[in-house]
Amino acid sequence: MAWRLYPNSLRARTGLLLIVGLCIVQVAGLTIHALDHLDIERRITLREDEHHAFAIYRALAELPPAARAGAIRSLNIPSGFSVTVTDKPDHTLLGHEVPMPAVLPRLFRVAPFGSFGGSTPGARPPGGRPPPMERPFPPPPYPRRNMEPLPSILHNAMLPPRLYPARLIIGHNPASRHWVFSILTPDEADWVIVKYIAQRPNPFDSPTFLIAFALMTLCGGGLILWGTQRLIAPLGTLVSAADALGKDVNAPPLPEGGPTELRRAAQAFNTMAANVRRLINDRVLMLTAIGHDLRTPITRLKLRSEFIEDDELRDKFLADLDEMEAMVAAMLEFGRDTANREPKVRLDLSALLSTVADEAAESMPHLAEHITLDTPDHPVLVAARSLPLKRALMNLVINALKYGGSAHITLRTPTDDAMTTIVIEDDGPGLPDKELERMFEPFVRAESSRNRETGGTGLGLAIARSVLRGHGGDIRLANRPSGGLRAVVTLPT
């Protein structure tokens, strides 16, 4: 048998489908999260690398031009960075120049008092305007710039305006992640060349990432399994109720509770069970009524047959009436067993089988020595209705004696499936394999039994199976390899 990944049970299929869907949603969500995380990491890495590059540039730009090249060794240069000071920009990578705002060269100075055409203090300059008051007005510490907006890279560099580079050229190779910053110092004396390789961002560098994924998967899977169990549990209850109804038509009704759909299903099942019980009861009542009504005319026919003068004809007539009377008795017995309401009690199968064997020997004394019984030394208890179960087992033993000439009864202790087994074997000719299951139909007899000597109504096996299934067990027939028929009875413990 080929091994399959797809489970058979509805619970497993539903759980597997939901868990696979959860995993797909998790993967999609985590992929989006990873892409966002990658973008954030890339931006953070870019800003950090730019910050390192401009920190190196600032340290060198604040030095005199002659000391810049020698100061590189004393700088704390991050791993993966290389710095050089040259007289021209780097053109190893294709890059672009960042537009820088223009610088206004005007410097504001203060004119002392009396500098307006040699006027004395308090004198008005030409035009009649009073001279300005003497006040300190030092020149600004850096060249003032116009109001053009700064590039964002200078905002992120956090440089003082006096150290804004005169030119900035950025080269980048996306495939190798190489960057080259060519920065011209404000005095336009040197180019500071900063080269580095950007680190590849890793969305899984955080330990909480995988922990969060595992926790979400476990919690989601647990909720799925719990929800699947809750959803499928009513179906299991329905299956159990249907199985109980198949074994006993008088099984208790299914509880009508829960959601609307489950209540409707339970109501429909209970209605079906009530209809089945009504049909069975109608059939039983019909059979018992027919059997009861046939007794009176059969008795009258027996009385009238006594006045038949021909002895041979009278004997044949009485034999037919006896057979009809046996069929009527079997019909009444079948009706009584089907409608039996005797409560179940715990009884010992070993003692019951011993009683059945003794009564079978009394009813057929010429075959008493061919009856054997093999039971365990300890009691084997089952929950059963004693009278119907005894009648069913008696039918099987009598059939074995009638048609097989012997009855070997074996009681086996319960196995792992908690079922007690009773095996009844005979030494007769057996039956064709295709007829074995058909023998349980009412009024069906094997061809070899249709004679006056063996008799039989064809109801014995039907009654036995009805009784055993009403106890939660079953019966099956099989041919023995050495010859004869074997009846295997199973009963729950």
Secondary structure as UniProt FT lines:
FT   HELIX           10..61
FT   HELIX           65..68
FT   HELIX           70..74
FT   TURN            79..80
FT   STRAND          81..86
FT   STRAND          95..97
FT   TURN            113..118
FT   TURN            121..122
FT   TURN            126..127
FT   HELIX           152..157
FT   HELIX           161..163
FT   STRAND          167..173
FT   TURN            174..177
FT   STRAND          178..184
FT   TURN            186..187
FT   STRAND          191..197
FT   TURN            203..204
FT   HELIX           207..247
FT   TURN            249..250
FT   HELIX           260..305
FT   TURN            306..307
FT   HELIX           311..338
FT   STRAND          345..348
FT   HELIX           349..363
FT   HELIX           365..370
FT   STRAND          371..374
FT   STRAND          381..384
FT   HELIX           386..404
FT   STRAND          407..412
FT   TURN            416..417
FT   STRAND          419..425
FT   HELIX           433..435
FT   TURN            436..437
FT   HELIX           438..440
FT   TURN            442..443
FT   HELIX           447..449
FT   TURN            452..454
FT   HELIX           460..470
FT   TURN            471..472
FT   STRAND          474..479
FT   TURN            481..482
FT   STRAND          485..492
//
